[in-house]
């Protein structure tokens, strides 16, 4: 049983015995009332220890164990209802720690380190259910940044050693990242999608990160600063990121390009103003710039040139920009191919030169020549002969430089080919020949080549064929026979056509056949385009068909029985088994589910539809808001919202997957 908080404080302060102090702090501390117990514990015991204690064991115990574990146990506490409303973490923990760090500058490191440890403890815990006041959060983040900037100035003025200065700054940077995640992430990995950082806070964060990175001797940004940049970018509204973009240096842009879906509104300008000039112009100069970095960024942005929008079936990156990108990449590949050709020819020439000069080599078995060499060695007792750089040494250096250059070239080639794999076939007659030449000199993944040269076709169902019996088709498919593909697809098109689909048994049998084709035994024989067309055929049948509703009357009692529930359930189950769906199919699937299935009177159908939407959105949400933000808002989200309000459907989807505002 733990001591009462007041007794713990009293006993700790009344003793000078460090062992006893340590034992008191090691015991389990239980808080039953945040205001009456947490406040005095922090104010009268924990903070004074962090500010005054000289014993490092006690200091580390509080900073790394007592304080972090205490806060986490309170957040997890089911008995304390107030604990899940986390305004108290700022007012009773974060704010007092920051205030003490401002007053006691000689203890600022251990105080901010304690704050970092508390936030790390919270982040590492799973399945926490808490909410935090947003206004309160913004105020404290602003205050923390002000103190952080002041601390940076003091470090500069103090002219500390590089390692000490770096350690001081990194503890603030890491703490700021953890604060953002604690306040604004719905769990440890996903940002709250309803919150965007105010522009002033965002601007300060990027300025701090970039200023610190310029003092860092590393070529790339350190991992801790990377995390801060990635976290803040996830919490950024795309228009604010666009405002900030001109101030973002190359190294920072390379890091945050991983959060590609925030760049949609500015992506064409970014390519034409910063990325393509770096590929096209050999004299392009931007601090931190490298061709490798630009290629990595372009690859990070691949959804903008590889995925067609649901809105208009076009890529977000304009046709002219894509054409310029293809030409630039093709020219670089050509140049690299020529350099490999030269290197290959030089290697062949060296081989033949060695072959031709075989007779001129000194023989190890020639006694006269060996005696001459021994005499040379004896004439150079001072060792100069061995201290001077030899031809062999120079050759080794040259070979090492060539090896490094070759590795760099190979990296560029692989990155370019990965980009071309997303760009698809570039419609260049010379391209297959260039690929063949490269393959003859270096090792390239053949599957990558296949993807590059494949056509991005979405074929429709074959119009020709004969209508055959559905039972026959189903039996053949169950027996692993699929000899009459054209006839099968033609029959399904006829049976599922909305004009001819009044027979419920025929529709259900058709769905069974589709299930066999797409899910069970024959999915490998169905192309992506055929799958899409079959899905388009079944979707209209998610709308409740009044002709399938029977009315039973018994005296004054009337009951309606919807015979079509089984059909709609079969379709939704089929779609769930097909997940993840290709992005191109979402333009048909999402609005249909939102308009019809979500408001279905049958609860099983409704639950399946919400489950389907949740899984689709969890997979494709970034693509939807990154490429199709206006379609997502107008053609899907508003439809779902209206359906839920009108039919009083209770779902978290609207809160979990909101559209951007004001784009």
C-alpha positions in Angstrom: 0.0 0.0 0.0 1.4 3.4 -1.0 1.9 6.4 1.3 -0.6 9.3 1.1 0.9 12.0 -1.1 1.2 14.5 1.8 3.0 11.9 3.9 5.4 11.1 1.0 6.3 14.7 0.6 6.8 15.2 4.3 9.0 12.2 4.8 11.1 13.0 1.7 11.8 16.6 2.8 12.5 15.6 6.4 15.5 13.3 5.6 19.0 13.9 4.3 19.6 10.2 3.6 19.8 9.6 -0.1 19.1 5.9 0.2 15.9 6.6 2.0 14.9 9.3 -0.5 15.5 6.8 -3.3 13.4 4.1 -1.6 10.5 6.6 -1.0 10.5 7.5 -4.7 10.7 3.9 -5.8 7.4 2.9 -4.2 4.2 2.9 -6.1 2.6 6.4 -6.1 -1.2 6.4 -6.5 -3.2 9.5 -7.4 -6.9 9.5 -6.7 -7.5 13.2 -7.2 -5.6 15.2 -9.7 -6.2 18.7 -8.2 -5.6 17.7 -4.6 -2.8 15.3 -5.0 -1.1 15.8 -8.3 -0.6 19.6 -7.9 1.3 19.4 -4.5 3.3 16.3 -5.7 4.6 18.1 -8.7 5.0 21.5 -7.1 6.5 20.4 -3.7 8.4 17.3 -4.6 9.1 16.4 -8.2 10.0 19.9 -9.6 12.2 20.8 -6.6 14.1 17.5 -7.1 14.7 18.3 -10.8 15.8 21.9 -10.0 17.9 21.3 -6.8 18.9 17.6 -6.4 22.6 16.9 -6.7 22.5 13.1 -6.5 22.4 11.8 -10.0 20.7 8.6 -9.2 17.7 10.4 -7.6 17.7 12.9 -10.4 17.6 10.2 -13.1 15.0 8.2 -11.2 12.6 11.2 -11.2 13.4 12.3 -14.8 13.3 8.8 -16.4 10.9 6.8 -14.3 8.8 8.5 -11.5 7.5 11.4 -13.5 6.8 9.6 -16.8 5.2 6.6 -15.2 3.0 8.7 -12.9 1.6 10.8 -15.9 1.0 7.7 -18.0 -0.7 5.8 -15.1 -3.1 8.8 -14.6 -4.0 8.9 -18.3 -4.7 5.2 -18.2 -6.7 5.4 -15.0 -10.3 4.3 -15.5 -11.2 5.3 -11.9 -10.3 9.0 -12.6 -12.7 10.3 -15.3 -11.0 13.7 -15.4 -7.7 12.0 -16.5 -9.0 11.4 -20.1 -9.5 15.1 -20.6 -5.9 16.0 -20.9 -5.9 19.7 -20.3 -4.3 18.9 -16.9 -1.2 17.5 -18.6 -0.4 21.0 -19.9 -1.4 22.9 -16.8 0.0 20.6 -14.2 3.0 19.0 -16.0 4.2 20.6 -19.2 3.7 24.2 -18.3 5.4 24.0 -14.9 8.4 22.1 -16.3 8.8 24.7 -19.1 8.5 27.6 -16.6 11.2 26.1 -14.3 13.5 25.6 -17.3 13.2 29.4 -18.1 14.0 30.3 -14.5 16.7 27.7 -13.8 18.7 27.9 -17.0 21.5 25.7 -15.5 18.9 22.9 -15.2 17.0 23.5 -18.4 18.5 20.4 -20.1 17.3 18.0 -17.4 13.9 19.7 -17.2 13.3 19.5 -21.0 14.7 16.0 -21.0 12.1 15.0 -18.3 9.4 16.5 -20.5 10.7 14.5 -23.4 10.7 11.3 -21.3 7.1 11.9 -20.3 5.9 12.4 -23.9 7.9 9.4 -25.0 6.2 7.3 -22.4 2.8 8.4 -23.6 3.7 7.8 -27.2 4.9 4.3 -26.5 1.7 3.3 -24.8 -0.9 1.7 -27.1 -4.7 2.1 -27.2 -4.9 5.3 -25.1 -8.3 7.0 -25.1 -7.9 10.7 -24.5 -8.8 14.1 -25.8 -7.0 17.3 -25.5 -8.3 20.9 -25.8 -7.0 22.3 -29.1 -6.8 26.0 -28.1 -4.9 25.0 -25.0 -2.5 23.0 -27.2 -1.8 25.8 -29.6 -1.0 28.2 -26.8 1.5 25.9 -25.2 3.2 25.0 -28.5 3.6 28.7 -29.2 5.1 29.3 -25.7 7.5 26.3 -26.1 8.7 27.6 -29.5 9.4 31.1 -28.1 11.5 29.5 -25.3 13.2 27.2 -27.8 14.2 30.2 -30.0 15.5 32.0 -26.9 17.5 28.9 -25.9 19.0 28.7 -29.4 20.2 32.3 -29.2 21.8 31.6 -25.8 23.6 28.5 -27.1 25.0 30.6 -30.0 26.2 33.3 -27.7 27.7 30.8 -25.2 29.8 29.3 -28.0 29.5 25.8 -26.6 31.3 22.9 -28.1 29.6 21.4 -31.2 28.6 18.2 -29.4 27.2 20.0 -26.4 25.3 22.6 -28.6 23.9 19.8 -30.7 22.7 17.8 -27.7 21.0 20.8 -26.2 19.1 21.6 -29.4 18.1 18.0 -30.2 16.4 17.6 -26.9 14.2 20.6 -27.7 13.6 19.4 -31.3 12.6 15.9 -30.1 10.4 17.3 -27.4 8.6 19.6 -29.9 7.9 16.7 -32.2 6.5 14.6 -29.3 4.4 17.6 -28.2 2.8 17.9 -31.7 2.1 14.1 -31.7 0.7 14.2 -28.2 -1.6 17.1 -28.9 -2.7 16.6 -32.5 -2.4 12.9 -33.4 -5.4 10.7 -32.9 -3.1 7.8 -32.0 0.7 7.3 -32.0 1.0 7.1 -35.8 -1.9 9.0 -37.3 -2.4 12.8 -37.2 -5.8 14.2 -36.3 -7.3 14.9 -39.7 -9.5 17.7 -38.4 -6.6 19.9 -37.2 -4.1 22.0 -39.2 -1.3 23.9 -37.5 -1.6 27.7 -37.7 0.7 29.2 -40.3 2.8 31.1 -37.7 3.5 27.9 -35.8 4.3 26.0 -38.9 6.6 28.8 -40.2 8.5 28.8 -36.8 9.0 25.1 -36.8 10.4 25.0 -40.3 12.7 28.0 -39.6 14.0 26.3 -36.4 14.6 23.0 -38.1 16.4 24.6 -41.1 18.5 26.9 -39.0 19.6 23.9 -36.9 20.3 21.8 -40.0 22.6 24.6 -41.4 24.8 24.4 -38.3 24.9 20.6 -38.6 28.0 19.2 -40.3 26.1 16.3 -41.8 25.1 16.4 -45.5 21.6 15.1 -44.7 19.2 16.1 -42.0 19.5 14.1 -38.8 16.7 11.6 -37.9 15.3 13.6 -35.0 14.9 16.8 -37.0 13.5 14.7 -39.9 10.8 13.4 -37.5 9.8 17.0 -36.5 9.6 18.0 -40.2 7.5 15.0 -41.1 5.1 15.4 -38.2 4.5 19.1 -38.8 4.0 18.5 -42.5 1.3 15.9 -41.7 -0.4 18.6 -39.7 -0.2 21.2 -42.4 -2.9 22.5 -44.7 -1.8 22.2 -48.3 -2.3 25.9 -48.9 -0.1 26.8 -45.9 2.6 24.5 -47.2 2.3 26.2 -50.6 2.8 29.6 -48.9 5.9 28.2 -47.1 7.4 26.4 -50.1 9.6 29.3 -51.4 11.4 29.3 -48.0 11.9 25.6 -47.8 15.5 24.6 -48.8 16.4 21.6 -50.9 17.3 19.2 -48.0 14.1 20.0 -46.2 12.0 19.6 -49.3 13.6 16.2 -49.9 12.5 15.0 -46.4 8.9 16.3 -46.5 8.3 15.1 -50.1 7.5 11.8 -48.4 4.2 13.4 -47.3 3.4 13.7 -51.0 -0.4 14.2 -50.6 0.1 17.6 -49.1 1.6 19.0 -52.3 -1.4 18.6 -54.7 -2.3 22.3 -55.3 1.3 23.3 -56.0 2.7 20.2 -57.7 2.9 21.6 -61.2 4.6 24.7 -60.1 7.1 22.7 -58.0 8.0 20.5 -60.9 8.4 23.4 -63.4 10.2 25.8 -61.0 12.5 23.6 -58.9 12.6 19.9 -59.9 12.8 19.9 -63.7 15.3 22.8 -63.9 17.6 20.7 -61.8 17.5 17.8 -64.3 17.5 20.0 -67.5 20.3 22.5 -66.6 23.8 21.3 -65.8 24.5 24.8 -64.3 21.5 24.6 -61.9 22.6 25.7 -58.4 20.6 25.4 -55.2 22.2 24.8 -51.8 22.1 21.2 -51.0 21.0 20.3 -54.5 21.8 16.9 -56.1 20.5 15.0 -59.1 20.0 12.0 -56.8 17.9 14.1 -54.4 15.7 15.4 -57.3 15.2 11.9 -58.6 14.2 10.7 -55.1 11.7 13.6 -54.8 10.2 12.9 -58.2 9.8 9.2 -57.2 8.1 10.3 -53.9 5.6 12.3 -56.0 4.8 9.4 -58.3 1.0 9.4 -57.6 0.7 12.8 -59.3 1.9 11.3 -62.6 0.9 7.7 -62.3 -2.7 7.8 -60.9 -5.6 9.2 -63.0 -8.0 11.4 -61.1 -11.6 10.2 -60.6 -12.8 13.6 -61.6 -11.6 13.7 -65.2 -9.4 10.5 -65.8 -6.3 12.7 -66.0 -3.1 12.8 -63.9 -2.8 15.9 -61.7 0.6 16.7 -63.2 -0.1 18.3 -66.5 0.6 16.5 -69.8 3.2 19.1 -70.8 5.0 18.7 -67.5 4.9 14.9 -67.8 6.3 15.1 -71.4 9.1 17.3 -70.2 9.8 14.9 -67.3 10.0 12.0 -69.7 12.4 13.8 -72.0 14.7 14.8 -69.1 14.8 11.3 -67.7 15.4 9.8 -71.2 18.3 12.3 -71.8 19.9 11.4 -68.5 19.6 7.7 -69.2 21.2 8.3 -72.6 24.1 10.1 -71.0 24.6 7.4 -68.4 24.4 4.7 -71.1 27.2 6.5 -73.1 29.4 6.7 -70.0 28.9 2.9 -69.4 29.8 2.3 -73.1 33.0 4.3 -72.7 33.9 2.5 -69.5 33.2 -0.8 -71.1 35.4 0.0 -74.1 38.2 1.2 -71.9 38.1 -2.1 -70.0 38.3 -4.0 -73.2 41.2 -1.9 -74.4 43.1 -2.4 -71.2 42.6 -6.1 -71.5 44.0 -6.2 -75.0 46.9 -3.9 -74.1 47.9 -6.3 -71.3 47.6 -9.2 -73.8 49.8 -7.4 -76.3 52.6 -6.6 -73.8 52.9 -10.0 -72.2 56.4 -10.5 -73.6 57.7 -7.3 -72.0 56.8 -8.2 -68.4 59.7 -8.7 -65.9 60.1 -12.3 -65.1 60.2 -13.3 -61.5 62.7 -16.0 -62.5 65.2 -13.7 -64.2 68.3 -13.5 -61.9 69.9 -10.5 -63.7 66.8 -8.4 -63.4 66.3 -9.4 -59.8 69.9 -8.4 -58.9 69.3 -5.0 -60.6 66.2 -4.4 -58.5 68.1 -5.4 -55.3 70.7 -2.8 -56.1 68.1 -0.1 -56.6 66.7 -0.9 -53.1 70.2 -0.7 -51.5 70.8 2.7 -53.1 67.7 4.1 -51.4 68.3 3.4 -47.8 66.5 6.6 -46.7 63.2 5.0 -47.8 62.2 7.7 -50.3 61.5 5.1 -52.8 58.6 3.8 -50.7 57.3 7.1 -49.4 56.6 8.6 -52.8 53.3 7.9 -54.5 53.8 5.1 -57.0 52.0 4.6 -60.3 50.2 1.6 -58.6 49.0 3.9 -55.8 47.6 6.4 -58.3 46.0 3.7 -60.3 44.3 2.4 -57.1 43.0 5.9 -56.3 41.7 6.3 -59.8 40.0 2.9 -59.7 38.4 3.7 -56.4 37.0 7.0 -57.8 35.7 5.2 -60.9 34.1 2.6 -58.6 32.3 5.3 -56.6 31.2 7.0 -59.8 29.9 3.7 -61.2 27.9 3.0 -58.0 26.4 6.5 -58.2 25.5 6.0 -61.9 23.8 2.7 -61.1 21.8 4.3 -58.3 20.6 7.0 -60.7 19.7 4.5 -63.4 17.6 2.4 -60.9 15.8 5.5 -59.6 15.0 6.7 -63.1 13.7 3.2 -64.1 11.6 3.2 -61.0 10.1 6.5 -62.1 9.5 5.3 -65.6 7.7 2.2 -64.2 5.2 4.7 -62.8 5.2 6.9 -65.8 4.4 3.8 -68.0 5.5 3.5 -71.6 7.0 6.8 -72.8 6.0 6.3 -76.4 9.6 6.7 -77.6 10.7 4.4 -80.4 14.3 4.6 -79.1 13.4 3.6 -75.5 13.3 -0.2 -75.9 16.6 -0.1 -77.7 18.1 2.0 -74.9 16.8 -0.4 -72.2 18.3 -3.3 -74.2 21.7 -1.6 -74.3 21.7 -0.9 -70.6 20.7 -4.5 -69.8 23.7 -5.7 -71.8 26.0 -3.7 -69.6 24.4 -3.8 -66.1 22.0 -5.9 -64.2 18.4 -4.6 -64.3 15.3 -6.2 -62.8 13.5 -7.7 -65.7 10.1 -7.3 -64.0 10.8 -3.5 -63.8 11.5 -3.5 -67.5 8.2 -5.3 -68.1 6.3 -2.8 -66.1 7.9 0.1 -68.0 7.0 -1.3 -71.4 3.4 -2.4 -70.4 0.5 -0.4 -71.8 -1.8 1.3 -69.2 -5.0 -0.1 -70.7 -8.4 -0.6 -69.1 -10.2 -2.7 -71.6 -14.0 -3.1 -71.6 -15.8 -6.4 -71.7 -15.7 -8.2 -75.0 -19.0 -7.3 -76.8 -19.2 -10.5 -78.8 -20.4 -13.8 -77.5 -23.4 -16.1 -77.1 -25.7 -16.2 -74.1 -25.4 -19.5 -72.2 -27.1 -21.0 -69.2 -25.9 -19.5 -65.9 -26.1 -22.8 -64.1 -23.9 -24.4 -66.7 -21.4 -21.6 -66.3 -21.4 -21.9 -62.5 -20.9 -25.7 -62.6 -18.0 -25.3 -65.1 -16.3 -22.7 -62.9 -16.7 -24.8 -59.8 -15.0 -27.6 -61.7 -12.1 -25.3 -62.5 -13.1 -25.1 -66.2 -13.2 -21.7 -67.9 -13.2 -22.5 -71.6 -16.0 -20.0 -72.7 -14.7 -16.7 -71.3 -16.3 -14.5 -74.0 -19.7 -16.2 -73.7 -19.6 -16.0 -69.9 -18.8 -12.3 -69.8 -21.4 -11.6 -72.5 -24.1 -13.6 -70.5 -23.3 -11.7 -67.3 -23.5 -8.4 -69.1 -27.0 -9.4 -70.3 -28.2 -10.7 -67.0 -26.9 -7.9 -64.8 -28.0 -5.1 -67.2 -30.5 -3.0 -65.2 -33.1 -3.1 -68.0 -33.3 -6.9 -67.9 -32.7 -7.5 -64.2 -36.2 -8.1 -62.8 -35.6 -11.8 -61.9 -34.1 -12.0 -58.4 -32.9 -15.6 -58.8 -31.1 -14.8 -62.0 -29.4 -11.8 -60.3 -28.3 -13.9 -57.4 -26.9 -16.6 -59.7 -25.1 -14.0 -61.6 -23.4 -12.7 -58.4 -22.3 -16.2 -57.6 -20.7 -16.5 -61.0 -19.0 -13.1 -60.6 -17.8 -14.3 -57.2 -16.3 -17.4 -58.8 -14.6 -15.3 -61.5 -13.2 -12.5 -59.2 -12.6 -14.1 -55.9 -12.6 -17.9 -55.9 -11.0 -19.9 -58.7 -10.4 -17.8 -61.8 -9.3 -14.3 -60.8 -5.9 -14.9 -62.6 -7.9 -15.2 -65.9 -9.7 -11.9 -65.5 -8.0 -8.6 -66.5 -8.1 -5.5 -64.4 -10.4 -3.9 -67.0 -12.8 -6.9 -67.0 -12.9 -6.8 -63.2 -13.8 -3.1 -63.2 -16.6 -3.7 -65.8 -18.1 -6.5 -63.7 -18.1 -4.4 -60.6 -19.8 -1.6 -62.5 -22.5 -4.1 -63.5 -23.2 -5.3 -59.9 -23.2 -1.8 -58.2 -26.6 -0.6 -59.4 -28.2 -3.6 -57.6 -27.2 -2.1 -54.2 -30.2 0.2 -54.6 -33.2 -1.3 -53.0 -35.5 -2.7 -55.7 -39.1 -2.2 -54.8 -40.2 -5.0 -57.1 -38.4 -7.4 -54.6 -40.5 -6.2 -51.7 -43.5 -8.4 -50.7 -46.3 -7.1 -48.6 -48.0 -9.5 -46.2 -51.4 -8.7 -44.7 -53.2 -10.4 -41.9 -56.3 -8.5 -40.7 -55.0 -5.0 -39.7 -51.4 -6.2 -39.6 -49.2 -5.4 -42.5 -45.6 -6.5 -42.9 -43.1 -5.8 -45.7 -40.5 -8.4 -46.5 -37.5 -7.3 -48.7 -36.4 -10.3 -50.7 -33.5 -8.3 -52.2 -31.6 -8.1 -48.9 -29.7 -11.3 -49.7 -28.7 -10.0 -53.1 -27.4 -6.7 -51.6 -25.5 -8.6 -48.9 -23.9 -10.8 -51.5 -22.7 -7.8 -53.4 -21.2 -6.1 -50.4 -19.5 -9.3 -49.3 -18.1 -9.7 -52.8 -16.6 -6.2 -52.7 -15.1 -6.7 -49.2 -13.3 -9.8 -50.5 -11.9 -7.8 -53.4 -10.2 -5.3 -51.2 -8.0 -3.4 -51.8 -9.8 -2.1 -54.8 -7.9 -0.4 -57.6 -8.1 3.4 -57.2 -9.8 3.8 -60.6 -12.8 1.9 -59.3 -13.5 4.2 -56.4 -15.3 6.8 -58.6 -18.1 4.2 -59.0 -18.0 2.4 -55.7 -17.8 5.2 -53.1 -20.8 7.3 -54.2 -23.0 4.2 -54.7 -22.3 3.0 -51.2 -22.8 6.4 -49.7 -26.0 7.1 -51.5 -27.7 3.7 -51.2 -26.1 1.1 -48.9 -25.5 3.4 -45.9 -29.2 4.2 -45.7 -30.4 0.6 -46.3 -33.2 -0.4 -43.9 -31.5 -3.7 -43.3 -29.0 -3.4 -40.5 -26.7 -6.1 -41.9 -26.4 -4.3 -45.2 -25.8 -1.0 -43.5 -23.1 -2.4 -41.2 -21.4 -4.1 -44.2 -21.5 -0.9 -46.2 -19.9 1.1 -43.3 -17.3 -1.6 -42.9 -16.5 -1.4 -46.6 -16.2 2.4 -46.6 -13.9 2.3 -43.6 -11.6 -0.2 -45.2 -11.5 1.7 -48.5 -10.9 5.0 -46.9 -8.2 3.7 -44.6 -6.4 2.5 -47.7 -7.0 5.3 -50.1 -7.7 8.4 -48.0 -4.3 10.0 -48.7 -4.8 9.5 -52.5 -8.3 10.9 -52.4 -7.3 14.1 -50.6 -4.0 14.3 -52.3 -5.2 13.9 -55.9 -9.0 14.2 -55.9 -9.7 16.6 -53.0 -12.5 18.4 -54.8 -14.2 15.2 -56.0 -13.8 13.7 -52.6 -15.5 16.7 -50.9 -18.3 17.2 -53.4 -19.1 13.8 -55.0 -18.5 11.6 -52.0 -18.2 13.2 -48.6 -21.2 15.5 -49.0 -23.3 12.6 -50.2 -22.3 10.5 -47.2 -22.9 13.4 -44.8 -26.4 14.1 -46.2 -27.3 10.4 -46.1 -26.1 10.1 -42.5 -27.9 13.2 -41.3 -31.1 12.4 -43.2 -31.3 8.7 -42.0 -29.7 9.4 -38.6 -26.8 7.0 -39.2 -24.2 7.0 -36.4 -20.7 6.7 -37.8 -17.2 8.0 -37.0 -16.3 8.0 -40.7 -17.2 11.7 -41.2 -14.9 12.7 -38.3 -12.1 10.3 -39.2 -11.9 11.2 -42.9 -12.8 14.8 -43.5 -12.1 16.7 -46.7 -9.8 19.7 -46.9 -11.5 23.0 -46.4 -10.9 25.9 -48.8 -8.9 24.5 -51.6 
